[in-house]
Amino acid sequence: MAATGPVNETLSALGGLGNEIMDFQFFPWGNAYWNGVTHPTNHSYYHCWVWGDVCGASTHLGKPNPNYPANLPAECYPPNAGDLINQHGPNEGKANIIEGCTKELYPDTYWNFVQCYENCDISRVDPASPEKFLQQCAAAEGFDATKIMACVNDPVKSLAINVANAKATNSLVPAHTGTPWITVNGKSADVGELLESVCKAYTGTAPLPPACKKFVE
């Protein structure tokens, strides 16, 4: 997986989450979306899909979606939208909000939890699986699992986190068309060449770490 492979390797090579050369952002949302709703007056349907070839990002069934990505109408987000749809089912959605709440509660240290959690074999069908592995990874990182679950189960807080991650994902440039979707300075990046892309894109004054030397003259 990208988070536990190239992304983590890049962060480690650069000095971790708070390194000086990369402003790292992580949005645990994936290919989720809220189902569209039908306009009460003209009965037109709001297309809110953001999946690549499955349900369309810039296209849906081969037809352009002119509203994607940043200009999705209000009907594509709560409280106006329909049901939340996750590509791999409800457990994926539960895992996303667990990571989202962890990031919210532990903004400076959440990445170690993400590494642990993404390495877990979270079941797509056992409803207890996401929380089971939350308990395991929270214990490993010294995080308060009860506090995280309180966030997950708070309908106002968890919804706000999901909406923020959804809008951040839908505003990415280039437009998100699948997962993992990684960009560096507004350009799509090959996950296998992430470290090289970051090293070559950096133009600041902080010294480049040794890991960049093989990519930059």
Residue pairs with C-beta under 8 A, 6 or more apart in sequence:
1 118
1 119
1 180
2 180
2 182
2 191
3 26
3 114
3 115
3 118
3 180
4 115
4 118
4 119
5 191
6 191
6 192
6 194
6 195
7 180
7 182
7 191
7 194
8 111
8 115
9 194
9 195
10 22
10 194
10 195
10 198
11 17
11 19
11 22
11 24
11 111
13 195
13 209
13 211
14 21
14 22
14 195
14 198
14 209
14 211
15 209
16 111
17 24
17 108
17 109
17 110
17 111
18 108
19 209
20 204
20 206
21 198
21 199
21 202
21 204
21 206
21 208
21 209
22 198
22 202
25 168
26 103
26 111
26 114
27 165
27 168
27 169
28 95
28 96
28 97
28 99
28 100
28 103
28 114
28 165
29 96
29 162
29 165
29 166
29 168
29 169
30 86
30 87
30 92
30 96
30 169
30 179
31 50
31 51
31 52
31 54
31 86
31 87
31 178
31 179
32 84
32 85
32 86
32 87
32 92
32 93
32 96
32 166
33 48
33 49
33 50
33 51
33 55
33 76
33 84
33 85
33 166
34 48
34 76
34 77
34 78
34 81
34 82
34 83
34 84
34 85
34 166
35 48
35 81
35 82
35 83
35 84
35 85
36 45
36 46
36 47
36 48
36 49
36 75
36 76
36 81
36 82
37 45
37 46
37 75
37 80
37 81
37 82
38 44
38 45
38 46
39 45
39 46
39 75
46 73
46 75
46 76
46 81
47 56
47 60
47 65
47 67
48 72
48 75
48 76
48 81
49 55
49 56
49 57
49 60
49 65
49 68
50 57
50 68
50 69
50 169
50 170
50 176
51 57
51 87
51 177
51 178
52 177
52 178
54 87
56 63
56 65
56 68
57 65
57 68
57 69
57 175
57 176
57 177
57 178
58 64
58 65
58 68
58 69
58 175
58 177
59 65
67 73
67 76
68 170
68 175
69 170
69 171
69 172
69 175
69 176
70 170
70 171
72 170
74 80
75 81
77 163
77 166
77 167
78 159
78 163
84 93
84 162
86 92
86 93
86 96
88 124
89 124
89 125
90 127
91 122
91 123
91 124
91 125
91 126
91 127
91 129
91 130
92 124
94 127
94 130
94 131
94 152
95 117
95 122
95 130
96 162
96 165
97 152
97 158
97 161
97 162
98 117
98 130
98 131
98 134
98 148
98 152
99 110
99 113
99 114
99 117
100 158
100 161
100 162
100 165
101 148
101 151
101 152
101 157
101 158
101 161
102 110
102 113
102 114
102 117
102 138
102 143
102 148
103 110
103 114
104 151
104 157
104 161
105 143
105 144
105 147
105 148
105 151
106 113
106 143
109 141
112 141
113 137
113 138
113 141
113 143
116 136
116 137
116 140
116 141
117 133
117 134
117 137
120 133
120 136
120 137
122 129
122 130
122 133
123 129
131 149
134 145
134 148
134 149
135 145
137 143
138 144
138 145
138 148
139 145
151 157
151 158
151 161
152 158
169 176
169 181
170 176
172 181
172 183
173 183
173 186
174 183
174 186
174 187
174 188
180 191
181 188
182 188
182 189
182 191
182 194
183 189
184 194
184 197
184 198
184 201
185 201
187 197
189 197
190 197
195 211
195 212
195 215
196 215
198 212
199 208
199 211
199 212
199 215
199 216
200 215
200 216
202 208
202 212
208 216
